[in-house]
Each structure stands twice: as structure tokens, then as C-alpha cells.
Amino acid sequence: MVKYTIYREILIMTNIKFSTKISENDLYRYNLHHTYTSNQGILSILLFVLLITVWILRFQQLSLVYRVMYPVVAIVFLLYIPMSLRLRVKNQMLQDVFQHPLTYEFTETGILISSPTTEQPAELPWEYIYKVSSWKEYLLIYSNRVNAYIIPMSDIENEYSSIKEYITNHVEDYKLQLK
């Protein structure tokens, strides 16, 4: 009988540190993506399609008022979310946190996030990370179902492979959606 001894490889990784500044467009794209992948965004698109379909199919039977109102209401359903998000993002960008770059440091215990406006960095422990995903030009680190740290890939393109490896070694597989 042959006995096998399995040794677990211990990786000692150095901390990874980088800074990034979120632009208004970055925040808007994230909010738009988050909204249109939720029930509210899907419902607004379905209502738009339903109203336009009814308008086309029943055009001959509709009075003049409804011939005008159906497409107007449909367009409101379609444009309300992007326009309200644009205004909300403009207001959010006035907050102090978005005026300066954020510095991220990946450590063995979690992610340290610091800003020139704060004295102590905030720590997001690895076990409290809700999800990590890459989407288009962004690395998204979710602290809960709604809120995420948005990191533009353009700011980390040289370090992305080491960041991805560091994250996969510290976060459970079911929480990862990385490309």
C-alpha cells in the first residue's frame, strides 16, 4: 500500500497598494448597470415595450389623446431612470469622498481604503466582502448587495493579474465573478 502525503502550499503574498479616482462617468455607468439589472430597471423597460406594443396594435381604435399619450408615457418610462441617475450622480460627485483619489491596500486581513480626507483607513475584512466581479472596464468589490467600490481597470491594468490572484486567494469562490 502506497501512502501519499499532501502538503499544502503556503503562499506568502506581499501587500498590493494602488490609488484610483472615480469620475462622474464611472459612477453613472455603475449606477445605470446596477439599476437596469434590478427589478426597477427591468420593469421600466417592460412597461415601455408594453405601451409601444399596445399603441402600435390599437392605433386605429385609439382616440387622438391616447395616440399622443401612449408614446409620451412610454418615453417617460424609458428616460426617467437614466435622467434621475444622472442628476443623482452629479449630486454625489459633490461629496468630499469623490473629490480625492482613494488608496486601496490589499492585506492579509482585508482591504484598507484610505482617502486624504480621513485620518484612519477603513478596513473591509475579506470575510465581509459580498461579491467581487469584473464588468466591462471596472473591478467591482461589493461590501453588500447594493454598494460597491468601483475601480476602473485603466487605473490597475498593470497590476490586475496580481490583484485578481490576491483576491482569489482571500475570497470564497462563490463570491467571485472575475474575468
TATAHU-V943622 format. One record per run of one state. SS is the DSSP state (~ for helix, > for strand, _ for the rest). FROM is the first residue (numbers start at 0). TO is the last residue. Records with the same first field share a line. If there is no record, write none. Layout:
SS->FROM-TO + FROM-TO
This chain:
_->0-14 + 20-22 + 36-37 + 57-57 + 61-62 + 92-94 + 98-100 + 106-108 + 115-120 + 128-129 + 135-136 + 142-146 + 156-158 + 170-171 + 177-178
>->15-19 + 101-105 + 109-114 + 121-124 + 130-134 + 137-141 + 147-151 + 175-176
~->23-35 + 38-56 + 58-60 + 63-91 + 95-97 + 125-127 + 152-155 + 159-169 + 172-174
